[in-house]
Amino acid sequence: MTTAQSPVDLDVQPTPLALLLLGREADPKSERGVECPGDLPSPSDPDLVERARAAKEKLGDKVFVLGHHYQRDEVIQFADVTGDSFKLAKDAAAKPEAEYIVFCGVHFMAESADILTTDDQKVVLPDLAAGCSMADMATAEQVAECWDVLAEAGISEQVVPVSYMNSSADIKAFTGKHGGTICTSSNAKRALEWAYEQGEPNSTKVLFLPDQHLGRNTAVRDMGLTLDDCVLYNPHKPNGGLTVEQLRDAKMILWRGHCSVHGRFSLESVEDVRARIPGVNVLVHPECKHEVVAAADYVGSTEHIIQTLEAAPAGSKWAIGTELNLVRRLANRFAAEDKEIVFLDKTVCFCSTMNRIDLPHLVWALESLAEGKLVNQIEVDRETEQFAKLALERMLALP
């Protein structure tokens, strides 16, 4: 049995690309031209932990550090609260006395925090290049063009947009402006039920943005729709690659987007782990592909995954299909309870953009704030904020 003091080895080997994305290798062509306006501490600086602690202590109640579950341990140790993206945005809104909200996550999360906090609060993202590949798969221009396609097909008035929390402020604003709501992976079913209640029975359609897998899994697994009720809109093809008849017949119009982490898990991953570990429970996030979700024993949001493992009996075995930093943290946390927790795939699956927030960037941001210099502020313009907040408030009003 592995002791609590010994980090659990999940037998996952990082590829050269993974090492690059983790910052252990370099490729200037991979950067987005985002530089810190100052000297970034060296990752080899042995005083980084103490520097972060000192800067945070100097700031006191003026700073509130949010840490997403997928963050590195070196960063998460300085978080005042941890959670998924929406929980963290709400936590920030509930802390109006904090002048600075340092969001250790990705760009769309910091945008949501800015939307939900007061005008006096400043949201800081330690590395501006920490984006989200899924959120980037739906731009405002592409979605506006999609709406034109729906209008030309004569169905736009029947369509209610539902956008995943993992989307840009622009997409949230589009959703709010067109009568839709936001959802998380834990309340997607209720959000879809609400959407279908907005129009005539059997005629209302949902445009689900930007994650096709969460939309498909919720519609088919949780609501009883069929795969034939769903069509996939590809923004890179004329008319989304769909005929007018397909759009008119569909109940769910899924955007062709996905999570680069959860999309890597395959049916072969599930079959392999069952062969290797007899009696294993397969627990996956609903951002996984439909065939993976169908083959799993349990499916749920990040918070649900954590709660399931907390309630699991000692000696149970689990293969988890979500981001590797979290899986490793959970494996170490529950090792003392003799719970065997492994990563669903043998291939490394860090969230590369989330991993851009490392200790040097956090130290730089905290020390800058402690010196009175506001850096990397995330601001959402007034009009975008107005409509995005409307969509978020519709979600908050869901029973």
C-alpha positions in Angstrom: 0.0 0.0 0.0 1.3 3.5 -0.8 1.7 5.8 2.1 0.4 9.3 2.3 3.9 10.6 2.4 4.9 9.0 -0.9 3.7 10.6 -4.1 1.8 8.2 -6.2 3.4 7.2 -9.5 0.7 7.0 -12.2 3.1 5.6 -14.7 2.5 8.4 -17.2 5.4 9.4 -19.4 5.4 13.0 -20.7 6.0 13.3 -24.4 8.5 16.0 -25.9 5.5 18.1 -26.7 4.1 17.8 -23.2 7.5 18.9 -21.8 7.4 21.9 -24.1 3.9 22.8 -22.9 4.9 22.4 -19.3 7.7 24.9 -19.8 10.5 22.4 -19.5 11.6 22.9 -23.1 11.5 26.0 -25.3 10.1 26.8 -28.7 9.9 30.6 -29.5 7.5 29.8 -32.4 4.9 28.5 -29.9 4.6 31.7 -28.0 1.8 34.2 -28.7 4.0 37.3 -28.3 2.9 37.9 -24.7 5.7 39.0 -22.5 5.7 40.1 -18.8 6.5 43.8 -18.6 9.4 43.0 -16.2 11.8 40.3 -15.3 10.2 36.9 -14.7 11.8 35.0 -11.9 13.9 32.0 -12.8 12.1 28.7 -12.3 15.3 27.5 -10.7 15.2 30.2 -8.0 15.1 28.2 -4.7 13.5 31.2 -3.0 10.3 31.2 -5.2 8.1 29.7 -2.5 9.2 32.1 0.1 8.9 35.0 -2.3 5.3 34.1 -3.1 4.5 33.7 0.6 6.1 37.0 1.5 4.3 38.9 -1.3 1.0 37.4 -0.4 1.5 38.2 3.2 2.4 41.8 2.4 -0.8 42.2 0.3 -2.9 40.7 3.1 -6.7 41.0 2.6 -6.2 43.1 -0.6 -5.5 39.9 -2.6 -7.6 36.8 -3.1 -6.0 34.0 -5.0 -8.2 31.5 -6.9 -6.8 28.1 -7.9 -8.5 25.9 -10.5 -8.4 22.2 -9.8 -6.2 21.6 -12.9 -3.4 23.9 -11.6 0.1 22.6 -10.7 0.7 21.8 -7.0 3.3 24.5 -6.8 0.6 27.1 -7.6 -2.4 25.5 -5.8 -0.6 25.7 -2.5 -1.1 29.5 -2.5 -4.7 29.5 -3.5 -7.2 30.8 -0.9 -9.9 28.7 -2.5 -9.9 25.9 -5.1 -12.6 24.7 -7.4 -14.0 24.6 -11.0 -14.3 27.8 -13.1 -17.8 28.8 -12.0 -17.3 28.1 -8.3 -14.2 30.2 -8.4 -15.9 33.1 -10.1 -18.7 33.0 -7.5 -16.1 32.9 -4.7 -14.5 36.0 -6.1 -17.9 37.8 -6.3 -18.4 36.9 -2.6 -15.2 38.6 -1.6 -15.9 42.3 -2.4 -13.3 43.5 0.1 -10.5 42.0 -2.0 -9.0 44.7 -4.3 -7.1 42.1 -6.4 -8.4 38.8 -7.6 -5.5 36.7 -8.9 -7.0 33.9 -11.0 -4.8 30.9 -11.4 -6.7 29.4 -14.3 -7.3 30.4 -17.9 -8.5 33.5 -19.7 -12.2 32.8 -19.9 -12.3 32.1 -16.2 -10.8 35.4 -15.4 -13.3 37.1 -17.7 -16.2 35.4 -15.8 -14.7 36.7 -12.5 -14.4 40.2 -13.9 -18.1 40.0 -15.0 -19.3 38.9 -11.6 -17.1 41.1 -9.4 -17.5 44.8 -8.6 -16.0 47.6 -10.6 -13.6 48.3 -7.8 -12.0 44.9 -8.0 -9.2 44.1 -10.4 -8.9 40.6 -11.9 -5.3 39.5 -12.7 -4.2 36.5 -14.8 -0.6 35.7 -14.1 0.1 34.7 -17.7 -2.0 36.3 -20.4 -1.2 33.4 -22.8 -3.1 31.0 -20.5 -6.1 30.5 -22.8 -8.4 27.6 -23.6 -8.4 25.7 -26.8 -12.1 24.8 -26.5 -13.1 28.5 -25.9 -10.9 29.5 -28.9 -12.9 27.1 -31.1 -15.9 29.5 -31.2 -15.3 33.1 -32.1 -17.9 35.9 -32.0 -17.7 36.2 -35.8 -18.2 32.5 -36.4 -21.2 32.4 -34.1 -22.8 35.4 -35.7 -22.3 33.8 -39.1 -23.9 30.6 -37.7 -26.9 32.6 -36.6 -27.3 34.0 -40.1 -27.3 30.4 -41.4 -30.0 29.5 -39.0 -32.0 32.6 -40.0 -31.7 31.7 -43.7 -33.0 28.2 -42.9 -36.0 29.9 -41.2 -35.4 28.4 -37.8 -33.5 31.1 -35.8 -36.6 32.1 -33.9 -37.0 28.4 -32.7 -33.3 28.2 -31.5 -32.2 28.9 -27.9 -28.4 29.2 -27.4 -26.9 27.4 -24.5 -23.3 28.0 -23.9 -20.9 26.1 -21.7 -19.1 28.1 -19.0 -15.9 27.3 -20.9 -16.5 30.0 -23.4 -15.3 33.5 -24.0 -17.1 36.6 -22.7 -18.1 37.4 -26.3 -19.9 34.0 -26.6 -21.6 34.5 -23.3 -22.8 37.9 -24.4 -24.1 36.5 -27.7 -26.0 33.9 -25.6 -27.5 36.5 -23.3 -28.5 38.8 -26.2 -30.3 35.9 -28.0 -32.3 34.7 -25.0 -30.1 31.9 -23.9 -28.3 30.7 -20.8 -24.9 29.5 -19.6 -24.4 26.0 -18.1 -21.7 24.1 -16.3 -21.0 20.4 -16.6 -23.0 19.8 -13.4 -26.2 21.7 -14.4 -26.2 21.1 -18.2 -29.3 18.9 -18.1 -31.3 21.6 -16.2 -30.1 24.3 -18.6 -31.2 22.2 -21.6 -34.6 21.5 -20.0 -35.0 25.2 -19.4 -34.1 26.0 -23.0 -36.6 23.5 -24.4 -39.3 25.1 -22.2 -38.8 28.5 -23.8 -40.7 27.7 -27.0 -43.4 25.5 -28.5 -43.1 21.8 -27.6 -41.4 19.7 -30.2 -40.3 22.7 -32.2 -37.6 24.4 -30.0 -34.0 23.7 -30.9 -30.8 24.3 -28.9 -27.6 25.7 -30.3 -25.0 24.3 -27.9 -21.6 26.1 -27.7 -18.7 25.3 -27.8 -18.3 21.7 -26.5 -20.0 19.2 -28.7 -19.3 16.3 -26.3 -21.0 17.9 -23.2 -23.9 18.8 -25.4 -24.3 15.4 -27.0 -23.7 13.5 -23.8 -26.3 15.5 -21.9 -28.9 15.3 -24.6 -28.5 11.6 -25.2 -27.4 10.2 -21.9 -29.5 12.5 -19.6 -32.5 13.6 -21.6 -33.4 10.7 -23.8 -32.7 12.3 -27.1 -31.0 10.2 -29.8 -27.8 10.7 -31.7 -30.0 11.3 -34.8 -31.5 14.3 -33.0 -28.1 15.9 -32.9 -26.2 17.5 -35.8 -22.7 18.9 -35.8 -22.2 22.5 -37.0 -18.6 23.0 -38.4 -17.8 26.7 -38.5 -15.1 26.0 -41.1 -17.5 24.7 -43.7 -20.2 26.6 -45.7 -23.5 26.5 -43.8 -21.7 24.5 -41.1 -21.5 21.5 -43.4 -25.2 21.0 -43.0 -28.3 21.1 -45.3 -31.3 23.1 -44.5 -33.2 19.9 -44.0 -30.7 18.7 -41.4 -30.9 22.0 -39.5 -34.7 21.9 -39.5 -34.9 18.3 -38.4 -32.4 18.7 -35.6 -33.2 19.2 -31.9 -29.6 19.8 -30.9 -27.2 21.8 -33.1 -23.8 21.0 -31.6 -20.9 23.4 -32.2 -17.8 21.6 -33.5 -15.6 22.2 -30.5 -14.0 20.0 -27.8 -11.6 20.0 -24.9 -8.1 19.0 -26.0 -7.6 17.2 -22.7 -10.8 15.2 -22.4 -11.0 14.6 -26.1 -7.9 12.4 -26.0 -9.5 9.6 -24.0 -10.8 6.7 -26.1 -12.8 3.6 -25.8 -9.5 1.7 -26.1 -8.4 3.6 -22.9 -11.4 2.2 -21.0 -10.9 -1.3 -22.3 -7.2 -1.3 -21.5 -7.6 -0.1 -17.9 -10.4 -2.7 -17.3 -8.0 -5.5 -18.6 -5.1 -4.2 -16.5 -7.1 -3.6 -13.2 -9.8 -6.1 -12.5 -12.8 -4.5 -10.7 -11.8 -0.9 -11.5 -14.4 1.8 -11.6 -14.2 4.1 -14.6 -15.1 7.7 -13.7 -15.0 10.3 -16.5 -15.9 13.9 -17.2 -18.8 14.6 -19.6 -16.4 16.5 -21.9 -15.2 13.1 -23.0 -16.3 11.5 -26.3 -19.8 9.9 -26.3 -18.4 6.3 -26.6 -16.1 6.9 -23.6 -19.0 8.2 -21.5 -21.2 5.3 -22.6 -18.5 2.8 -21.5 -17.8 4.4 -18.2 -19.3 3.4 -14.9 -19.7 7.0 -13.6 -19.8 10.4 -15.3 -19.7 13.8 -13.7 -18.2 17.2 -13.3 -14.8 17.9 -11.7 -16.5 18.6 -8.4 -18.6 15.4 -8.8 -15.4 13.4 -9.4 -13.9 14.7 -6.2 -17.0 14.0 -4.2 -17.3 10.5 -5.6 -13.8 9.6 -4.6 -14.3 11.1 -1.2 -17.3 8.8 -0.6 -15.7 5.8 -2.2 -15.0 2.8 0.1 -11.4 2.0 1.2 -9.8 -0.5 -1.1 -11.8 0.5 -4.2 -10.1 1.0 -7.5 -10.7 4.0 -9.8 -9.6 5.1 -13.3 -10.2 8.8 -13.8 -10.8 10.5 -17.1 -9.9 14.1 -16.5 -6.9 16.4 -16.3 -3.7 14.8 -14.9 -2.7 17.3 -12.3 -6.0 16.7 -10.5 -5.8 12.9 -10.9 -2.3 12.9 -9.3 -3.4 15.1 -6.5 -6.4 12.9 -5.8 -4.3 9.7 -6.0 -1.9 11.1 -3.3 -4.7 12.4 -1.2 -6.6 9.1 -0.9 -3.6 6.7 -0.9 -3.7 6.5 2.9 -7.3 5.2 2.6 -6.0 2.4 0.3 -8.0 3.8 -2.6 -6.2 3.0 -5.9 -6.6 5.9 -8.3 -5.0 5.8 -11.8 -5.1 8.0 -14.8 -7.5 6.6 -17.5 -4.9 6.9 -20.3 -1.2 6.0 -20.4 -0.4 9.2 -22.4 0.2 12.4 -20.6 -2.8 14.7 -20.5 -2.0 17.9 -18.8 -4.1 21.0 -19.7 -1.2 22.8 -21.5 -2.6 26.3 -21.3 -3.6 25.9 -17.6 0.0 24.8 -17.0 1.3 28.2 -18.2 0.4 29.5 -14.8 3.5 28.4 -12.9 5.2 29.6 -9.8 7.5 32.2 -11.5 4.4 33.9 -13.1 2.5 33.8 -9.8 5.5 35.3 -7.9 5.9 38.0 -10.6 2.2 38.9 -10.4 2.1 38.9 -6.6 5.3 40.9 -6.2 4.2 43.4 -8.8 0.9 44.0 -6.9 2.7 44.2 -3.6 4.8 47.0 -5.2 1.7 48.8 -6.3 2.0 47.8 -10.0 -1.2 46.4 -11.6 -0.3 43.8 -14.2 -2.1 41.5 -16.6 -5.6 42.9 -15.7 -8.5 41.2 -17.4 -11.3 43.6 -18.3 -14.5 42.9 -20.1 -16.1 45.9 -21.9 -19.4 47.2 -20.6 -21.7 46.0 -23.4 -20.2 42.5 -23.4 -20.4 42.4 -19.7 -24.0 43.4 -19.7 -25.2 40.6 -21.9 -22.8 38.0 -20.6 -24.0 38.7 -17.1 -27.6 38.4 -18.3 -26.9 34.9 -19.5 -25.1 34.0 -16.3 -28.0 35.3 -14.2 -30.4 33.1 -16.1 -28.3 30.2 -15.1 -28.2 31.3 -11.5 -32.0 31.5 -11.6 -32.4 27.9 -12.6 -33.9 25.7 -9.9 
